[in-house]
């Protein structure tokens, strides 16, 4: 069932805390990668329009640009949250599969045995690092988070997956899988002309049904997701290359300069020139 998303936009940067979950009235989003580790308890998170149950001792990672909020507390819980600025995520040497999984909107969970105790200690250390004013501690923390993400990527094929939108246990539902297939197709074909009909045809669905399914899962239209992903790729090129902005426009699939600048300002909340100068 589709719900209307009322969404607050925020910017966290490198931040984190150990907290008790609180039910929010409004969805919120921010352009960082977010890590959640549940120290104890269980609660439900709405991610896009899909509902996930987060359980004790597990690490969850997701792209927080997709609207999300805590909607139900199943048990008394304590969890850590940590946000990583997009510029750091884009500069890390992560396997392509993990990057694509996150940027295609998957809600990734690590189910590996033996990691909860290590993660608990690690997150506690990272919280101290964040509160410190030491540049070296911040840099060390980011290196350790990168290493944890690499370990997560190594387990992605067997012990990690996009958590089930019904109860957080077992493989994803067929509807979620179809939505992820569409998102992956977008991630791989964003440079050329790409319509909602093209995406629907790729997975054999009627366009109207495909658009409804996609929005129900991600809380954003197919066209909106295409634009957002193109902006993400532009951000990556601005940070990691010396390409001229005129070259980036075409390399990211935008049809015109005006379309690019409008989309970038809407999603990044600043111009491409400001973004490059800042990062």
Rosetta blueprint (number, residue, H / E / L):
1 X L
2 X L
3 X L
4 X L
5 X L
6 X L
7 X E
8 X E
9 X E
10 X L
11 X L
12 X L
13 X L
14 X L
15 X E
16 X E
17 X E
18 X E
19 X E
20 X L
21 X L
22 X L
23 X L
24 X L
25 X L
26 X L
27 X E
28 X E
29 X E
30 X L
31 X L
32 X L
33 X E
34 X E
35 X E
36 X E
37 X E
38 X E
39 X E
40 X E
41 X L
42 X E
43 X E
44 X E
45 X E
46 X E
47 X E
48 X L
49 X L
50 X E
51 X E
52 X E
53 X E
54 X E
55 X E
56 X L
57 X L
58 X L
59 X E
60 X E
61 X E
62 X E
63 X E
64 X L
65 X L
66 X L
67 X L
68 X E
69 X E
70 X E
71 X E
72 X E
73 X E
74 X L
75 X L
76 X L
77 X L
78 X E
79 X E
80 X E
81 X E
82 X E
83 X E
84 X E
85 X L
86 X H
87 X H
88 X H
89 X H
90 X H
91 X H
92 X L
93 X L
94 X L
95 X L
96 X H
97 X H
98 X H
99 X H
100 X H
101 X H
102 X H
103 X H
104 X L
105 X L
106 X L
107 X L
108 X E
109 X E
110 X E
111 X L
112 X L
113 X L
114 X L
115 X L
116 X H
117 X H
118 X H
119 X H
120 X H
121 X H
122 X H
123 X H
124 X H
125 X H
126 X H
127 X H
128 X H
129 X H
130 X H
131 X H
132 X L
133 X L
134 X L
135 X H
136 X H
137 X H
138 X H
139 X H
140 X H
141 X H
142 X H
143 X H
144 X H
145 X H
146 X H
147 X H
148 X H
149 X H
150 X H
151 X H
152 X H
153 X H
154 X H
155 X L
156 X L
157 X L
158 X L
159 X L
160 X E
161 X E
162 X E
163 X L
164 X L
165 X L
166 X L
167 X L
168 X L
169 X L
170 X L
171 X L
172 X L
173 X L
174 X H
175 X H
176 X H
177 X H
178 X H
179 X H
180 X H
181 X H
182 X H
183 X H
184 X H
185 X H
186 X H
187 X H
188 X H
189 X H
190 X L
191 X L
192 X L
193 X L
194 X L
195 X L
196 X H
197 X H
198 X H
199 X H
200 X H
201 X H
202 X H
203 X L
204 X L
205 X L
206 X L
207 X H
208 X H
209 X H
210 X H
211 X H
212 X H
213 X H
214 X H
215 X H
216 X H
217 X H
218 X H
219 X L
220 X L
221 X L
222 X H
223 X H
224 X H
225 X H
226 X H
227 X H
228 X H
229 X H
230 X H
231 X H
232 X H
233 X H
234 X H
235 X H
236 X H
237 X H
238 X H
239 X H
240 X H
241 X L
242 X L
243 X L
244 X L
245 X H
246 X H
247 X H
248 X H
249 X H
250 X H
251 X H
252 X L
253 X L
254 X L
255 X L
256 X L
257 X H
258 X H
259 X H
260 X H
261 X H
262 X H
263 X H
264 X H
265 X H
266 X H
267 X H
268 X H
269 X L
270 X L
271 X L
272 X H
273 X H
274 X H
275 X H
276 X H
277 X H
278 X H
279 X L
